[in-house]
Amino acid sequence: MIINKYQGEKKMLSKIIAMFEEILERDAGTINAQDEFREYDEWDSLAYLSVIAKIDEDYHWVIPREDFQKIRTIEDLANYLENK
């Protein structure tokens, strides 16, 4: 059971990384789990809205603004979604 949960978390993380690469128009492999995404040069209000909209579209979940403000890294976001 633990192995399946770990695989699920890793799969979610891979999906979130791919989503950021697409939204920010970055090459594959240039985004890492521990990156603080707000530090990317491409991060702006449009990127924020795109991430929120994509999560809503793919997972049918709207992250409250106050929760999103607490999320720092790509991995934090994947964990947040995995635990909802």
MARTORGU-366532 format. One record per residue (C-alpha): residue in three letters; x, z, y; residue number from 1. Coordinates in Angstrom, 2 decimals. Example, Ala and Ser with C-alpha at 12.3 -4.5 7.8 and 13.67 -1.06 7.14 Angstrom:
2
   residuo        px        pz        py   num
       Ala     12.30      7.80     -4.50     1
       Ser     13.67      7.14     -1.06     2
//
This chain:
84
   residuo        px        pz        py   num
       Met      0.00      0.00      0.00     1
       Ile      2.80      0.83      2.43     2
       Ile      4.44     -2.52      1.72     3
       Asn      1.20     -4.35      2.52     4
       Lys      0.81     -2.47      5.82     5
       Tyr      4.41     -3.27      6.74     6
       Gln      3.86     -6.94      5.92     7
       Gly      0.71     -6.93      8.05     8
       Glu      2.54     -5.38     10.99     9
       Lys      5.36     -7.90     10.65    10
       Lys      2.84    -10.75     10.53    11
       Met      1.10     -9.44     13.67    12
       Leu      4.44     -9.15     15.45    13
       Ser      5.33    -12.74     14.53    14
       Lys      1.98    -13.95     15.89    15
       Ile      2.44    -12.06     19.17    16
       Ile      5.97    -13.40     19.60    17
       Ala      4.72    -16.95     19.00    18
       Met      1.91    -16.39     21.49    19
       Phe      4.37    -15.26     24.18    20
       Glu      6.66    -18.22     23.46    21
       Glu      3.72    -20.59     23.91    22
       Ile      2.29    -18.97     27.04    23
       Leu      5.66    -18.55     28.73    24
       Glu      6.83    -21.98     27.51    25
       Arg      9.97    -20.55     25.95    26
       Asp     11.92    -21.92     23.01    27
       Ala     11.37    -20.41     19.58    28
       Gly     13.68    -17.49     18.96    29
       Thr     14.11    -16.55     22.62    30
       Ile     11.65    -13.65     22.50    31
       Asn     12.41    -10.47     20.57    32
       Ala     10.25     -7.55     19.49    33
       Gln     12.03     -5.04     21.74    34
       Asp     11.90     -7.22     24.87    35
       Glu     10.08     -5.75     27.84    36
       Phe      7.94     -8.79     28.58    37
       Arg      7.32     -7.89     32.23    38
       Glu     11.04     -8.49     32.81    39
       Tyr     10.83    -12.18     31.85    40
       Asp     11.30    -14.52     34.80    41
       Glu      8.15    -16.38     33.68    42
       Trp      5.96    -13.24     33.70    43
       Asp      3.38    -13.31     36.48    44
       Ser     -0.34    -12.73     36.98    45
       Leu     -1.20    -16.05     35.30    46
       Ala      0.85    -15.11     32.23    47
       Tyr     -0.92    -11.73     32.15    48
       Leu     -4.33    -13.39     32.25    49
       Ser     -3.28    -15.90     29.60    50
       Val     -2.12    -13.14     27.24    51
       Ile     -5.34    -11.16     27.74    52
       Ala     -7.48    -14.30     27.21    53
       Lys     -5.54    -15.35     24.09    54
       Ile     -5.89    -11.89     22.54    55
       Asp     -9.62    -11.96     23.26    56
       Glu     -9.91    -15.45     21.75    57
       Asp     -7.84    -14.75     18.63    58
       Tyr     -8.74    -11.13     17.90    59
       His    -12.01    -10.60     19.78    60
       Trp    -10.52     -7.61     21.52    61
       Val    -10.23     -6.98     25.25    62
       Ile     -7.41     -4.60     26.10    63
       Pro     -8.38     -2.27     28.95    64
       Arg     -6.09     -2.68     31.94    65
       Glu     -4.97      0.95     31.79    66
       Asp     -3.95      0.51     28.13    67
       Phe     -2.11     -2.74     28.86    68
       Gln     -0.15     -1.08     31.66    69
       Lys      1.24      1.42     29.13    70
       Ile      2.46     -1.34     26.79    71
       Arg      6.10     -2.15     27.49    72
       Thr      7.47     -4.30     24.69    73
       Ile      6.25     -7.14     22.50    74
       Glu      6.37     -4.74     19.56    75
       Asp      4.25     -2.19     21.48    76
       Leu      1.60     -4.85     21.96    77
       Ala      1.67     -5.85     18.29    78
       Asn      1.37     -2.19     17.25    79
       Tyr     -1.50     -1.64     19.66    80
       Leu     -3.43     -4.57     18.22    81
       Glu     -2.58     -3.63     14.64    82
       Asn     -4.00     -0.13     15.17    83
       Lys     -7.27     -1.24     16.77    84
//
